[in-house]
Amino acid sequence: MGHDFNPRWMTEDLRIFHDAALKFFERECAPHARRWDEQGVVDREVWTRAGEAGLLCASMPEEYGGAGGDFAHEAVLIDARMKAGAGHFGISLHNGIVAPYILHYGSEEQKRRWLPRLASGELVGAIAMTEPGTGSDLQGVRTSARLDGNHYVLNGSKTFITNGQTANLIILVAKTDPAAGAKGTSLIVVETDAVDGFRRGRNLDKIGLKGQDTSELFFDDVRVPTANLLGPQPGLGFVQLMQQLPQERLIIALEALAGIEAGIAATLDYVKQRKAFGQRIMDFQNTRFTLAQAVTEMRVGRAFCDDCTERHLKGELDAATAAMAKLWLTERQCAILDDCLQLHGGYGYMNEYPIARLWADARVGKIYGGTNEIMKELIGRTL
């Protein structure tokens, strides 16, 4: 049941893509998941292999090296990755968050320079928003970009950056005009292999998502050409972020839904086999009632995510609805996976059981991409 994937927007082409992606993640990621957890990062070559398999930049146009798909391809990848137990591979950020900034705001020259290399896995993408002193408050960013001839000089530090130990193309949120608040914010692309003064801090020690590198990044007088600014002039960064955040929040909702589905599937397997007091765990009314509630909420979540995805494919997903999806799905994910873990008893607390990793990985969903308190604030403003 948890492995059936048949959203309303599915097509035959997407079904073929889903099958290919599932096979890739099962073959190239799942066997290494425990080792990646221990080393705190996926192997660098898995990015190149994903590029060869056509999974990187799946929704980017073919003329820039992408697969020529749309957001439905990214949604399919999320499901396949989560169901295969490859939740720690930061491909959805690379594909669905980093690449679109370049596609939507990059010049023709920038698109040709960066997208084909993101599609091949030569470049791994990250976006550096959060700073040690500013979490969800993007207007409070302190990292500065000072104009010096035909270069920007970058100074500041970032933290909690996904793909941070690996990424060599980083979209940096910086202040080009510190006096102008949100209107002084710009997005500047840093190719880390081509600059001096950039360094990576430690790979942060997290509760979950242990195989996904998350890092501090430091910029000390890093010089990049003004040609690396995204957009026709400085000061557009805040608007660019606001336009792209709904897709990021839908991605988080879809990851939460896939986590719920994977958790319920693993739990159904377990309770049908495990016995206690002379009967299967499944034969207790409490088990059936708990799972009945979970499956009902999973179906509601699927209907809502399908609706959001269909709207987004038409370019009609508004910020408040995306915030609702992120808020509700991550709240339900944490609650449902906690119930599923409980049905495993002591084994649920052991990392060798899939439910333990799913449960630990879920918790950050209520925090990243804007905390769920910020989601309520965004929704509340529209009322």
C-alpha positions in Angstrom: 0.0 0.0 0.0 2.8 2.5 0.9 4.6 1.7 -2.3 1.6 2.4 -4.6 2.3 5.8 -6.2 -0.5 7.0 -8.3 -1.1 10.7 -8.0 -3.9 12.3 -10.1 -1.3 14.1 -12.3 0.6 10.9 -13.2 1.3 10.0 -16.8 2.9 7.0 -18.6 6.1 9.0 -19.1 6.2 9.9 -15.5 5.6 6.2 -14.5 8.6 5.1 -16.6 10.7 7.9 -15.0 9.5 6.8 -11.5 10.5 3.2 -12.1 13.9 4.2 -13.4 14.5 6.6 -10.5 13.4 4.0 -7.9 15.8 1.4 -9.5 18.7 4.0 -9.4 18.1 4.9 -5.7 17.7 1.2 -4.7 20.9 0.3 -6.5 23.2 3.3 -6.0 22.0 4.7 -2.6 20.1 2.3 -0.4 23.1 -0.2 0.1 25.3 2.7 1.2 22.8 4.5 3.5 24.3 3.3 6.8 27.9 4.1 5.7 26.8 7.6 4.5 25.1 8.2 7.9 28.4 7.3 9.6 30.5 9.5 7.3 28.0 12.3 7.4 27.9 12.8 3.6 27.0 10.8 0.5 29.8 9.7 -1.8 30.7 12.5 -4.3 30.5 10.1 -7.2 26.8 9.4 -6.6 26.1 12.9 -7.9 28.0 12.1 -11.2 26.1 8.8 -11.5 22.8 10.6 -10.9 23.8 13.0 -13.7 24.6 10.1 -16.0 21.2 8.6 -15.2 19.4 11.8 -16.2 18.1 12.5 -12.6 19.9 15.8 -12.1 18.1 18.9 -13.4 15.2 16.7 -14.4 12.9 19.8 -14.8 15.4 21.9 -16.6 15.1 22.5 -20.4 17.1 20.1 -22.7 19.0 23.1 -24.3 20.7 23.6 -20.9 21.5 19.9 -20.4 18.4 19.1 -18.4 15.9 16.3 -19.0 13.3 18.7 -20.3 10.7 17.8 -17.7 8.6 19.9 -15.3 7.9 20.0 -11.6 6.0 16.6 -11.8 9.4 15.0 -12.5 10.8 16.5 -9.3 7.7 15.2 -7.4 8.3 11.7 -8.8 11.9 11.8 -7.8 11.0 12.8 -4.2 8.7 9.8 -3.9 11.2 7.3 -5.4 14.1 8.6 -3.3 12.1 8.4 0.0 10.6 5.0 -0.8 14.0 3.6 -1.7 15.5 4.7 1.6 17.7 7.4 0.0 16.2 10.3 1.9 19.6 11.7 2.8 20.7 12.4 -0.8 20.2 16.2 -1.3 19.1 16.0 -4.9 15.7 17.7 -4.5 17.5 20.9 -3.2 19.9 20.8 -6.2 17.1 20.1 -8.7 14.1 21.8 -7.3 15.5 24.8 -5.4 19.0 25.7 -6.7 18.7 25.1 -10.5 15.3 27.1 -10.8 17.0 30.3 -9.5 19.4 30.1 -12.4 16.7 29.2 -14.9 14.3 32.0 -13.8 16.7 34.8 -13.0 20.0 33.9 -14.8 21.1 35.6 -18.0 21.4 33.4 -21.1 25.2 33.3 -20.5 24.7 32.3 -16.9 22.2 29.5 -17.8 24.7 28.1 -20.4 27.6 28.3 -18.0 26.0 26.7 -14.9 22.9 24.5 -15.8 24.7 21.9 -18.0 27.3 21.4 -15.2 24.6 21.1 -12.6 22.9 18.5 -14.8 26.1 16.4 -15.2 26.9 16.5 -11.5 30.2 18.4 -12.2 28.6 21.1 -10.0 26.6 20.3 -6.8 24.3 23.1 -5.8 23.5 24.8 -2.5 21.7 27.9 -1.4 23.1 29.9 1.5 20.3 31.9 3.3 20.5 31.2 7.0 23.1 32.8 9.2 24.1 32.1 12.8 22.2 35.2 13.9 19.2 35.0 11.6 17.1 31.9 11.1 13.8 32.4 9.3 14.4 36.2 9.3 15.7 36.7 5.8 15.6 40.5 6.0 18.1 40.3 8.8 20.9 38.9 6.7 24.3 40.4 7.5 26.5 38.8 4.8 27.7 41.7 2.6 28.6 42.1 -1.0 30.6 45.3 -1.6 31.1 46.5 -5.1 34.7 46.9 -6.1 35.1 47.7 -9.8 33.7 44.8 -11.7 33.7 42.4 -8.7 31.7 42.0 -5.5 33.8 41.4 -2.3 31.8 39.0 -0.1 32.1 38.8 3.7 30.0 36.9 6.2 29.1 33.4 7.5 26.2 31.0 6.8 25.0 28.0 8.7 22.7 24.9 8.4 23.5 24.8 4.6 22.4 21.6 3.0 25.0 20.0 0.7 27.4 22.3 2.4 30.5 20.0 2.5 30.0 19.0 -1.2 28.5 22.0 -3.0 30.8 23.9 -5.4 28.0 26.2 -6.8 26.5 28.2 -4.0 23.7 30.8 -4.4 24.6 33.3 -1.7 22.0 35.6 -0.1 23.9 38.8 0.6 23.3 42.6 1.2 24.5 44.7 -1.7 23.0 47.7 0.1 23.0 47.2 3.9 20.9 50.4 4.4 18.0 49.3 2.2 16.7 46.3 4.2 14.9 43.8 2.0 15.4 46.0 -1.1 19.2 45.8 -0.5 19.3 42.0 -0.7 20.8 40.2 -3.8 21.5 36.6 -4.9 25.1 36.1 -6.0 26.5 32.8 -7.4 29.8 31.6 -6.0 31.7 28.9 -7.8 33.8 27.8 -4.8 36.5 26.1 -7.0 37.3 29.5 -8.6 37.7 31.8 -5.6 40.0 32.5 -2.6 38.8 33.3 0.9 35.9 30.7 1.0 36.0 27.9 3.5 33.7 25.3 4.8 33.1 24.9 8.6 32.3 21.7 10.3 29.8 19.1 9.0 27.1 19.7 11.6 26.1 16.8 13.9 22.3 16.5 13.5 19.5 14.4 15.1 18.5 13.0 11.8 19.4 13.2 8.0 22.8 12.2 9.1 24.0 11.2 5.6 23.2 14.6 4.3 26.0 17.1 4.8 24.8 20.3 6.5 27.5 22.9 7.1 28.7 26.3 8.2 30.2 28.3 5.4 32.6 31.3 5.7 33.3 34.1 3.2 36.4 36.2 3.9 36.9 38.9 1.2 35.8 36.4 -1.5 35.9 38.2 -4.9 33.4 37.2 -7.5 32.7 38.9 -10.9 29.6 41.2 -10.9 28.6 38.9 -13.8 27.6 36.3 -11.1 24.7 38.5 -9.8 21.4 36.8 -10.5 19.0 39.3 -12.1 19.4 42.5 -14.2 20.4 44.7 -11.2 21.2 44.3 -7.5 18.4 44.5 -4.8 16.1 41.9 -6.4 17.1 39.0 -4.1 14.2 39.3 -1.6 11.6 39.3 -4.4 13.4 36.3 -6.1 13.4 34.4 -2.8 9.7 35.1 -2.2 8.8 33.9 -5.8 10.7 30.6 -5.4 9.9 29.7 -1.7 6.4 28.2 -2.6 8.1 25.5 -4.6 10.6 24.8 -1.8 7.7 24.5 0.6 5.8 22.1 -1.7 8.9 20.0 -2.0 9.1 19.7 1.8 5.4 18.8 1.9 5.9 16.1 -0.7 8.9 14.7 1.2 6.8 14.6 4.4 4.0 12.8 2.5 6.5 10.2 1.1 7.9 9.8 4.6 4.4 9.1 6.0 3.8 6.6 3.2 7.1 4.8 3.8 6.6 4.7 7.5 3.1 3.3 7.3 4.3 0.6 4.8 7.2 -0.4 7.1 4.8 -0.5 10.1 2.2 -2.6 8.4 4.9 -5.1 7.5 6.1 -5.2 11.1 2.7 -5.5 12.9 1.6 -8.3 10.6 4.6 -10.4 11.4 5.4 -9.6 15.0 3.5 -11.5 17.8 2.8 -10.6 21.4 0.4 -12.2 24.0 -0.3 -15.0 21.5 -1.5 -12.9 18.6 -0.1 -10.6 15.9 0.4 -7.0 16.9 -2.1 -6.3 14.0 -4.8 -8.2 15.7 -5.0 -5.7 18.6 -7.7 -3.1 18.1 -5.4 -0.3 19.2 -3.0 -1.2 16.3 -5.8 -1.2 13.7 -7.3 2.0 15.1 -3.9 3.8 15.1 -3.2 2.7 11.6 -6.7 3.5 10.4 -6.3 7.1 11.6 -2.8 7.3 10.0 -3.9 5.9 6.6 -6.9 8.3 6.6 -4.6 11.3 7.2 -2.2 10.0 4.6 -5.0 9.9 2.0 -6.0 13.5 2.9 -2.4 14.5 2.6 -2.1 12.9 -0.8 -5.3 14.7 -2.0 -4.0 18.1 -0.8 -0.5 17.5 -2.2 -2.0 16.4 -5.6 -4.0 19.6 -5.6 -1.0 21.8 -4.8 1.1 20.0 -7.4 -1.6 20.4 -10.1 -1.9 24.1 -9.3 1.9 24.6 -9.3 2.2 22.9 -12.7 -0.2 25.6 -14.0 1.7 28.3 -12.2 -1.1 29.0 -9.8 0.2 27.8 -6.4 0.0 30.8 -4.1 2.3 31.3 -1.1 -0.3 30.8 1.6 -1.5 27.4 0.1 2.1 26.2 -0.2 2.7 27.3 3.5 -0.5 25.3 4.5 0.9 22.2 2.7 4.3 22.5 4.4 2.7 23.2 7.8 0.1 20.4 7.7 2.1 17.6 6.1 5.2 18.1 8.4 3.0 18.2 11.5 1.2 15.0 10.4 4.5 13.4 9.5 5.9 13.9 13.0 2.7 12.7 14.7 2.1 9.7 12.4 5.7 8.4 12.4 5.7 8.7 16.2 2.6 6.5 16.4 4.2 4.1 13.9 7.4 3.9 16.0 5.3 3.2 19.1 3.7 0.2 17.4 7.2 -1.3 16.9 7.8 -1.2 20.7 11.5 -1.2 21.6 12.6 -2.2 18.1 11.2 1.2 16.9 14.1 2.9 18.8 16.7 0.8 17.0 18.4 2.4 13.9 18.4 -0.9 12.0 14.6 -0.5 11.6 13.5 1.9 8.9 10.9 3.6 11.2 13.7 4.8 13.5 15.5 6.8 10.7 12.2 8.0 9.2 11.2 9.3 12.7 14.5 11.1 13.3 14.6 12.5 9.8 11.1 13.9 10.1 11.6 16.4 12.9 13.5 19.0 10.9 10.5 19.3 8.5 8.7 21.6 11.0 11.8 23.8 11.1 13.5 24.2 7.7 12.1 26.1 4.7 10.7 28.6 7.2 9.5 27.3 10.6 5.9 26.2 10.9 5.3 29.3 13.1 6.4 31.4 10.1 4.0 29.3 7.9 1.1 30.2 10.3 2.1 33.9 10.2 2.1 33.8 6.3 -1.3 32.1 6.3 -2.7 34.4 9.0 -1.8 37.5 7.0 -4.1 36.4 4.2 -7.1 36.0 6.4 
